[in-house]
Amino acid sequence: MSEYDNSEAKFKLMQAFGEWDDSFDDEQPSCKDVMSGEVKSPPALKGGYATFGVFQLVGHGKQTNERCGTFRKFVGCSRAELHSKVVFDKDGGLVDCRGKGYFKPVFHSCDKPSCPVCYERGWAVREAKSIEFRLEQASKKFGLVEHIIVSFPKKYWYSDKADIGLKLRKLCYKALKSRGVIGGVLIFHGFRYNNWYEAMRKNERVGWYWSPHFHVLGFILGGYGKCRGCYKRTGKPCRKGCGGFVDRNFRQNEVDGIYVKVKGKRKSVFGTAWYQLHHSSYRVDTKRHHVVYWFGVCSYRELKISKELRKEWDDLHKTKCPICGSDLVRHEYCGRKVDVIALFRKRRGTRESIKGFFDKASDWREIVKNYSGK
């Protein structure tokens, strides 16, 4: 196999994505970190509102109703007989749990991408969990999940504003299929953010700008390990016809002009999905517009999963008591320390820290199912 010069294709890819390597990776937080408020919003979201035609950033619509983000109930574990131990807290300190229980608040969420209160820890978390579950089942047959970015030349950016999402999605499907991506999930991003460095490099203003692209979590035919470990990736030309993804990608780029890049190996599928959903885009002119699209071997037609399997997965991944591992059940406070309740009366903002806490188990009462409140 002879070598060929792909420097022009590499230059185009660098213009779209920066340097062609995997040294930079996106955030991949855990569900626990997201729900506890440990993960901050991407810095780009401080840039504020972004819209183009019928598309806008998630979390920048109107609040659905006055209940969004307000306190709903407490859940916890008051089985003090199982808590006769000393545990480490998140800061590395020791906590004596003898006679204490674990409790945490639950808040109302409308689970809509447009709601500025609920999109971060409501809608995005729910969708990320669904993506993690479905890809976990598919990976048993198709291998490792890869994070792929698909970006389009500017000639496709400003076609019919009403149907541009559908047209770009069809182009994306075609580009992925030609490069050997057999299935996965698409997350639409209508905007990119110019930080100060990018703005200086491109001679543009700082802030959001219209640049439609897709983030894909999916499976590559034959995997990406051949290219990820290839010594030819470090500045030298690839071998023509080697059959690897990078080779196919460069050759297809010369045909369709679409830029496709595979990011680093995933540490957390949930974390990747949540981070990309966090600054995705949706249509404001339809009542039930999808941000997430399944295709190929992961589509609903091809990948059938039973409700029983999903229920088993949910039971396995739901939050447990960090002391004894028991399921968290609904509780109400019956003690005299007023500040315990006041700690959680404030509304949940997009960056408010929500933490579970330890307190005397005798100050709490478990509420049975179908509790009337009397």
GUKOLVEX-946086 format. One record per residue (C-alpha): x, y, z; residue number from 1. Coordinates in nm, 3 decimals, padded with zeros to 5 digits. Example, Ala and Ser with C-alpha at 12.3 -4.5 7.8 and 13.67 -1.06 7.14 Angstrom:
+---------+---------+---------+-----+
|       X |       Y |       Z |   k |
+---------+---------+---------+-----+
|  01.230 | -00.450 |  00.780 |   1 |
|  01.367 | -00.106 |  00.714 |   2 |
+---------+---------+---------+-----+
This chain:
+---------+---------+---------+-----+
|       X |       Y |       Z |   k |
+---------+---------+---------+-----+
|  00.000 |  00.000 |  00.000 |   1 |
|  00.137 |  00.340 | -00.099 |   2 |
|  00.115 |  00.656 |  00.108 |   3 |
| -00.080 |  00.959 | -00.004 |   4 |
| -00.078 |  01.321 |  00.102 |   5 |
| -00.390 |  01.414 |  00.300 |   6 |
| -00.260 |  01.748 |  00.428 |   7 |
| -00.539 |  01.948 |  00.261 |   8 |
| -00.810 |  01.734 |  00.425 |   9 |
| -00.632 |  01.762 |  00.759 |  10 |
| -00.620 |  02.141 |  00.724 |  11 |
| -00.996 |  02.155 |  00.659 |  12 |
| -01.063 |  01.933 |  00.960 |  13 |
| -00.836 |  02.150 |  01.176 |  14 |
| -01.029 |  02.459 |  01.070 |  15 |
| -01.354 |  02.294 |  01.178 |  16 |
| -01.240 |  02.118 |  01.496 |  17 |
| -00.896 |  02.250 |  01.594 |  18 |
| -00.593 |  02.023 |  01.611 |  19 |
| -00.652 |  01.669 |  01.483 |  20 |
| -00.583 |  01.473 |  01.801 |  21 |
| -00.759 |  01.336 |  02.107 |  22 |
| -00.573 |  01.535 |  02.372 |  23 |
| -00.879 |  01.757 |  02.431 |  24 |
| -01.190 |  01.580 |  02.551 |  25 |
| -01.533 |  01.697 |  02.659 |  26 |
| -01.664 |  01.670 |  03.012 |  27 |
| -01.809 |  01.334 |  03.116 |  28 |
| -01.965 |  01.380 |  03.463 |  29 |
| -02.153 |  01.111 |  03.655 |  30 |
| -02.524 |  01.131 |  03.728 |  31 |
| -02.448 |  01.175 |  04.098 |  32 |
| -02.225 |  01.477 |  04.029 |  33 |
| -02.489 |  01.634 |  03.804 |  34 |
| -02.775 |  01.593 |  04.052 |  35 |
| -02.570 |  01.711 |  04.351 |  36 |
| -02.473 |  02.034 |  04.172 |  37 |
| -02.103 |  01.948 |  04.158 |  38 |
| -02.094 |  01.997 |  03.778 |  39 |
| -02.114 |  02.352 |  03.653 |  40 |
| -02.273 |  02.455 |  03.326 |  41 |
| -02.038 |  02.472 |  03.025 |  42 |
| -01.862 |  02.812 |  03.028 |  43 |
| -02.003 |  02.889 |  02.683 |  44 |
| -02.357 |  02.907 |  02.825 |  45 |
| -02.258 |  03.226 |  03.003 |  46 |
| -02.264 |  03.376 |  02.654 |  47 |
| -02.642 |  03.388 |  02.682 |  48 |
| -02.915 |  03.349 |  02.425 |  49 |
| -02.865 |  03.213 |  02.071 |  50 |
| -03.126 |  03.169 |  01.798 |  51 |
| -03.141 |  03.122 |  01.422 |  52 |
| -03.469 |  03.089 |  01.236 |  53 |
| -03.679 |  02.836 |  01.428 |  54 |
| -03.385 |  02.696 |  01.626 |  55 |
| -03.257 |  02.805 |  01.967 |  56 |
| -03.045 |  02.673 |  02.253 |  57 |
| -03.210 |  02.449 |  02.510 |  58 |
| -03.291 |  02.611 |  02.842 |  59 |
| -03.360 |  02.953 |  02.694 |  60 |
| -03.738 |  02.936 |  02.662 |  61 |
| -04.009 |  03.029 |  02.911 |  62 |
| -04.050 |  02.854 |  03.244 |  63 |
| -04.328 |  02.596 |  03.206 |  64 |
| -04.509 |  02.675 |  03.533 |  65 |
| -04.451 |  02.806 |  03.885 |  66 |
| -04.388 |  02.455 |  04.023 |  67 |
| -04.072 |  02.401 |  03.817 |  68 |
| -03.775 |  02.349 |  04.048 |  69 |
| -03.976 |  02.379 |  04.370 |  70 |
| -03.955 |  02.133 |  04.658 |  71 |
| -04.158 |  01.814 |  04.614 |  72 |
| -04.063 |  01.561 |  04.884 |  73 |
| -03.785 |  01.405 |  05.088 |  74 |
| -03.653 |  01.056 |  05.021 |  75 |
| -03.408 |  00.877 |  05.242 |  76 |
| -03.310 |  00.584 |  05.459 |  77 |
| -03.378 |  00.580 |  05.834 |  78 |
| -03.262 |  00.223 |  05.904 |  79 |
| -03.036 |  00.328 |  06.189 |  80 |
| -02.970 | -00.033 |  06.290 |  81 |
| -02.771 | -00.076 |  05.966 |  82 |
| -02.581 |  00.253 |  06.001 |  83 |
| -02.347 |  00.162 |  06.285 |  84 |
| -02.037 |  00.263 |  06.095 |  85 |
| -01.808 |  00.554 |  06.014 |  86 |
| -01.790 |  00.662 |  05.648 |  87 |
| -01.592 |  00.914 |  05.443 |  88 |
| -01.772 |  01.216 |  05.303 |  89 |
| -01.694 |  01.369 |  04.961 |  90 |
| -01.423 |  01.592 |  05.113 |  91 |
| -01.241 |  01.298 |  05.271 |  92 |
| -01.360 |  01.367 |  05.626 |  93 |
| -01.500 |  01.103 |  05.859 |  94 |
| -01.871 |  01.099 |  05.947 |  95 |
| -02.009 |  00.895 |  06.235 |  96 |
| -02.339 |  00.750 |  06.107 |  97 |
| -02.444 |  00.569 |  06.425 |  98 |
| -02.809 |  00.653 |  06.496 |  99 |
| -02.831 |  00.870 |  06.185 | 100 |
| -03.014 |  00.842 |  05.856 | 101 |
| -02.950 |  00.967 |  05.502 | 102 |
| -03.204 |  01.204 |  05.341 | 103 |
| -03.221 |  01.415 |  05.026 | 104 |
| -03.479 |  01.644 |  04.866 | 105 |
| -03.661 |  01.581 |  04.539 | 106 |
| -03.781 |  01.872 |  04.324 | 107 |
| -04.056 |  01.915 |  04.068 | 108 |
| -03.945 |  01.900 |  03.704 | 109 |
| -04.143 |  01.947 |  03.383 | 110 |
| -03.868 |  01.766 |  03.184 | 111 |
| -03.888 |  02.005 |  02.888 | 112 |
| -03.580 |  02.119 |  02.692 | 113 |
| -03.709 |  02.476 |  02.673 | 114 |
| -03.751 |  02.529 |  03.048 | 115 |
| -03.457 |  02.726 |  03.198 | 116 |
| -03.515 |  02.567 |  03.541 | 117 |
| -03.573 |  02.200 |  03.454 | 118 |
| -03.367 |  02.134 |  03.141 | 119 |
| -03.033 |  02.080 |  03.320 | 120 |
| -03.120 |  01.831 |  03.594 | 121 |
| -03.458 |  01.719 |  03.462 | 122 |
| -03.482 |  01.678 |  03.085 | 123 |
| -03.109 |  01.635 |  03.011 | 124 |
| -03.061 |  01.376 |  03.288 | 125 |
| -03.366 |  01.176 |  03.177 | 126 |
| -03.258 |  01.173 |  02.812 | 127 |
| -02.896 |  01.089 |  02.902 | 128 |
| -03.010 |  00.792 |  03.109 | 129 |
| -03.220 |  00.664 |  02.819 | 130 |
| -02.925 |  00.701 |  02.582 | 131 |
| -02.692 |  00.523 |  02.824 | 132 |
| -02.936 |  00.233 |  02.865 | 133 |
| -03.004 |  00.181 |  02.496 | 134 |
| -02.639 |  00.205 |  02.392 | 135 |
| -02.538 | -00.028 |  02.675 | 136 |
| -02.772 | -00.295 |  02.536 | 137 |
| -02.648 | -00.237 |  02.178 | 138 |
| -02.282 | -00.250 |  02.282 | 139 |
| -02.324 | -00.613 |  02.386 | 140 |
| -02.347 | -00.692 |  02.016 | 141 |
| -02.171 | -00.406 |  01.836 | 142 |
| -01.877 | -00.321 |  02.062 | 143 |
| -01.740 |  00.008 |  02.193 | 144 |
| -01.944 |  00.330 |  02.186 | 145 |
| -01.763 |  00.615 |  02.007 | 146 |
| -01.824 |  00.989 |  02.021 | 147 |
| -01.832 |  01.127 |  01.666 | 148 |
| -01.876 |  01.487 |  01.546 | 149 |
| -02.026 |  01.559 |  01.203 | 150 |
| -01.991 |  01.912 |  01.065 | 151 |
| -02.101 |  02.057 |  00.730 | 152 |
| -01.954 |  02.308 |  00.483 | 153 |
| -02.104 |  02.657 |  00.496 | 154 |
| -02.293 |  02.604 |  00.171 | 155 |
| -02.538 |  02.384 |  00.367 | 156 |
| -02.585 |  02.625 |  00.658 | 157 |
| -02.829 |  02.870 |  00.503 | 158 |
| -03.070 |  02.667 |  00.292 | 159 |
| -03.442 |  02.660 |  00.374 | 160 |
| -03.457 |  02.760 |  00.741 | 161 |
| -03.775 |  02.560 |  00.804 | 162 |
| -03.646 |  02.228 |  00.667 | 163 |
| -03.273 |  02.271 |  00.730 | 164 |
| -03.280 |  02.032 |  01.027 | 165 |
| -03.427 |  01.748 |  00.819 | 166 |
| -03.193 |  01.814 |  00.524 | 167 |
| -02.884 |  01.815 |  00.745 | 168 |
| -02.999 |  01.500 |  00.921 | 169 |
| -03.028 |  01.316 |  00.588 | 170 |
| -02.681 |  01.438 |  00.488 | 171 |
| -02.550 |  01.321 |  00.824 | 172 |
| -02.699 |  00.972 |  00.783 | 173 |
| -02.546 |  00.941 |  00.438 | 174 |
| -02.203 |  01.064 |  00.551 | 175 |
| -02.194 |  00.828 |  00.850 | 176 |
| -02.301 |  00.528 |  00.644 | 177 |
| -02.032 |  00.592 |  00.382 | 178 |
| -01.769 |  00.601 |  00.657 | 179 |
| -01.881 |  00.279 |  00.823 | 180 |
| -02.088 |  00.408 |  01.118 | 181 |
| -02.359 |  00.143 |  01.149 | 182 |
| -02.586 |  00.301 |  01.410 | 183 |
| -02.626 |  00.515 |  01.716 | 184 |
| -02.791 |  00.835 |  01.832 | 185 |
| -02.773 |  01.189 |  01.688 | 186 |
| -02.781 |  01.504 |  01.903 | 187 |
| -02.833 |  01.823 |  01.704 | 188 |
| -02.627 |  02.134 |  01.782 | 189 |
| -02.719 |  02.443 |  01.586 | 190 |
| -02.457 |  02.674 |  01.737 | 191 |
| -02.089 |  02.690 |  01.828 | 192 |
| -01.926 |  02.926 |  02.074 | 193 |
| -01.626 |  03.148 |  02.000 | 194 |
| -01.420 |  03.200 |  02.312 | 195 |
| -01.161 |  03.477 |  02.316 | 196 |
| -00.888 |  03.258 |  02.166 | 197 |
| -01.111 |  03.126 |  01.885 | 198 |
| -01.242 |  03.474 |  01.811 | 199 |
| -00.885 |  03.606 |  01.773 | 200 |
| -00.781 |  03.311 |  01.555 | 201 |
| -01.080 |  03.346 |  01.323 | 202 |
| -01.102 |  03.726 |  01.343 | 203 |
| -01.463 |  03.705 |  01.460 | 204 |
| -01.659 |  03.827 |  01.761 | 205 |
| -01.683 |  03.639 |  02.091 | 206 |
| -02.012 |  03.454 |  02.141 | 207 |
| -02.250 |  03.209 |  01.979 | 208 |
| -02.277 |  03.177 |  01.602 | 209 |
| -02.483 |  02.957 |  01.370 | 210 |
| -02.284 |  02.646 |  01.279 | 211 |
| -02.508 |  02.336 |  01.255 | 212 |
| -02.347 |  02.003 |  01.337 | 213 |
| -02.429 |  01.672 |  01.501 | 214 |
| -02.277 |  01.487 |  01.793 | 215 |
| -02.310 |  01.111 |  01.750 | 216 |
| -02.276 |  00.834 |  02.005 | 217 |
| -02.261 |  00.518 |  01.802 | 218 |
| -02.076 |  00.220 |  01.662 | 219 |
| -01.815 |  00.200 |  01.385 | 220 |
| -01.791 | -00.108 |  01.166 | 221 |
| -01.468 | -00.281 |  01.267 | 222 |
| -01.421 | -00.039 |  01.558 | 223 |
| -01.187 |  00.258 |  01.591 | 224 |
| -00.907 |  00.086 |  01.782 | 225 |
| -00.702 |  00.035 |  01.464 | 226 |
| -00.679 |  00.411 |  01.406 | 227 |
| -00.663 |  00.516 |  01.773 | 228 |
| -00.343 |  00.319 |  01.823 | 229 |
| -00.189 |  00.385 |  01.481 | 230 |
|  00.156 |  00.552 |  01.490 | 231 |
|  00.079 |  00.710 |  01.151 | 232 |
| -00.168 |  00.944 |  01.324 | 233 |
|  00.114 |  01.164 |  01.455 | 234 |
|  00.161 |  01.395 |  01.158 | 235 |
|  00.256 |  01.133 |  00.900 | 236 |
|  00.034 |  01.040 |  00.603 | 237 |
| -00.202 |  00.745 |  00.646 | 238 |
| -00.154 |  00.438 |  00.429 | 239 |
| -00.386 |  00.456 |  00.133 | 240 |
| -00.640 |  00.177 |  00.136 | 241 |
| -00.558 |  00.053 |  00.487 | 242 |
| -00.933 |  00.030 |  00.551 | 243 |
| -00.926 |  00.218 |  00.880 | 244 |
| -01.184 |  00.480 |  00.970 | 245 |
| -00.942 |  00.771 |  00.925 | 246 |
| -00.851 |  00.648 |  00.577 | 247 |
| -01.220 |  00.616 |  00.479 | 248 |
| -01.296 |  00.953 |  00.632 | 249 |
| -01.026 |  01.142 |  00.438 | 250 |
| -01.128 |  00.979 |  00.108 | 251 |
| -01.499 |  01.050 |  00.164 | 252 |
| -01.423 |  01.409 |  00.265 | 253 |
| -01.278 |  01.466 | -00.082 | 254 |
| -01.614 |  01.349 | -00.226 | 255 |
| -01.881 |  01.509 | -00.002 | 256 |
| -01.684 |  01.780 |  00.184 | 257 |
| -01.838 |  01.678 |  00.519 | 258 |
| -01.603 |  01.680 |  00.818 | 259 |
| -01.623 |  01.385 |  01.059 | 260 |
| -01.409 |  01.340 |  01.370 | 261 |
| -01.392 |  01.068 |  01.636 | 262 |
| -01.315 |  01.189 |  01.989 | 263 |
| -01.125 |  01.005 |  02.262 | 264 |
| -01.228 |  00.681 |  02.425 | 265 |
| -01.538 |  00.724 |  02.639 | 266 |
| -01.515 |  00.723 |  03.017 | 267 |
| -01.889 |  00.767 |  03.066 | 268 |
| -02.165 |  00.739 |  02.805 | 269 |
| -02.409 |  00.912 |  03.040 | 270 |
| -02.166 |  01.198 |  03.102 | 271 |
| -02.101 |  01.250 |  02.731 | 272 |
| -02.473 |  01.243 |  02.646 | 273 |
| -02.564 |  01.483 |  02.929 | 274 |
| -02.290 |  01.730 |  02.837 | 275 |
| -02.393 |  01.737 |  02.469 | 276 |
| -02.764 |  01.763 |  02.551 | 277 |
| -02.685 |  02.051 |  02.785 | 278 |
| -02.612 |  02.291 |  02.497 | 279 |
| -02.803 |  02.125 |  02.212 | 280 |
| -03.067 |  02.299 |  01.997 | 281 |
| -03.439 |  02.251 |  01.939 | 282 |
| -03.715 |  02.391 |  01.722 | 283 |
| -03.948 |  02.645 |  01.879 | 284 |
| -04.224 |  02.620 |  01.617 | 285 |
| -04.330 |  02.264 |  01.704 | 286 |
| -04.480 |  02.143 |  02.030 | 287 |
| -04.293 |  01.811 |  02.051 | 288 |
| -03.966 |  01.851 |  01.865 | 289 |
| -03.698 |  01.584 |  01.908 | 290 |
| -03.339 |  01.671 |  01.993 | 291 |
| -03.233 |  01.304 |  01.994 | 292 |
| -03.260 |  01.077 |  01.686 | 293 |
| -03.183 |  00.703 |  01.676 | 294 |
| -03.064 |  00.545 |  01.351 | 295 |
| -02.917 |  00.229 |  01.200 | 296 |
| -02.876 | -00.076 |  01.422 | 297 |
| -02.989 |  00.128 |  01.725 | 298 |
| -03.317 |  00.249 |  01.573 | 299 |
| -03.642 |  00.147 |  01.737 | 300 |
| -03.720 | -00.076 |  01.439 | 301 |
| -03.391 | -00.266 |  01.457 | 302 |
| -03.317 | -00.280 |  01.831 | 303 |
| -03.606 | -00.419 |  02.033 | 304 |
| -03.576 | -00.395 |  02.412 | 305 |
| -03.837 | -00.525 |  02.656 | 306 |
| -03.993 | -00.309 |  02.927 | 307 |
| -03.888 | -00.568 |  03.186 | 308 |
| -03.521 | -00.520 |  03.092 | 309 |
| -03.553 | -00.142 |  03.126 | 310 |
| -03.722 | -00.178 |  03.467 | 311 |
| -03.442 | -00.410 |  03.581 | 312 |
| -03.180 | -00.157 |  03.461 | 313 |
| -03.357 |  00.132 |  03.636 | 314 |
| -03.373 | -00.062 |  03.963 | 315 |
| -03.002 | -00.138 |  03.936 | 316 |
| -02.903 |  00.225 |  03.869 | 317 |
| -03.137 |  00.418 |  04.100 | 318 |
| -02.992 |  00.612 |  04.392 | 319 |
| -02.920 |  00.403 |  04.702 | 320 |
| -02.835 |  00.489 |  05.061 | 321 |
| -02.458 |  00.560 |  05.069 | 322 |
| -02.434 |  00.407 |  05.418 | 323 |
| -02.609 |  00.070 |  05.387 | 324 |
| -02.705 |  00.047 |  05.017 | 325 |
| -03.082 |  00.025 |  05.083 | 326 |
| -03.344 |  00.180 |  04.854 | 327 |
| -03.444 |  00.538 |  04.937 | 328 |
| -03.809 |  00.575 |  05.035 | 329 |
| -04.027 |  00.879 |  05.106 | 330 |
| -03.992 |  01.042 |  05.449 | 331 |
| -04.126 |  01.345 |  05.631 | 332 |
| -03.954 |  01.545 |  05.904 | 333 |
| -04.106 |  01.517 |  06.253 | 334 |
| -03.827 |  01.663 |  06.469 | 335 |
| -03.775 |  02.010 |  06.612 | 336 |
| -03.479 |  02.142 |  06.411 | 337 |
| -03.650 |  02.393 |  06.186 | 338 |
| -03.331 |  02.467 |  05.991 | 339 |
| -03.332 |  02.114 |  05.845 | 340 |
| -03.639 |  02.199 |  05.637 | 341 |
| -03.538 |  02.559 |  05.570 | 342 |
| -03.216 |  02.436 |  05.412 | 343 |
| -03.413 |  02.317 |  05.109 | 344 |
| -03.695 |  02.568 |  05.080 | 345 |
| -03.524 |  02.782 |  04.821 | 346 |
| -03.599 |  02.721 |  04.454 | 347 |
| -03.358 |  02.516 |  04.253 | 348 |
| -03.155 |  02.742 |  04.029 | 349 |
| -02.943 |  02.616 |  03.741 | 350 |
| -02.629 |  02.619 |  03.955 | 351 |
| -02.764 |  02.563 |  04.306 | 352 |
| -02.587 |  02.288 |  04.502 | 353 |
| -02.826 |  02.012 |  04.615 | 354 |
| -02.681 |  01.778 |  04.875 | 355 |
| -02.804 |  01.489 |  05.081 | 356 |
| -02.746 |  01.519 |  05.455 | 357 |
| -02.715 |  01.304 |  05.766 | 358 |
| -02.947 |  01.363 |  06.061 | 359 |
| -03.089 |  01.171 |  06.356 | 360 |
| -03.301 |  00.889 |  06.218 | 361 |
| -03.550 |  00.939 |  06.505 | 362 |
| -03.634 |  01.287 |  06.371 | 363 |
| -03.775 |  01.136 |  06.050 | 364 |
| -04.076 |  00.919 |  05.977 | 365 |
| -04.113 |  00.688 |  05.680 | 366 |
| -04.423 |  00.744 |  05.467 | 367 |
| -04.593 |  00.433 |  05.335 | 368 |
| -04.734 |  00.414 |  04.983 | 369 |
| -05.073 |  00.585 |  04.920 | 370 |
| -05.008 |  00.810 |  05.221 | 371 |
| -05.291 |  01.064 |  05.258 | 372 |
| -05.095 |  01.319 |  05.462 | 373 |
| -05.314 |  01.294 |  05.774 | 374 |
+---------+---------+---------+-----+
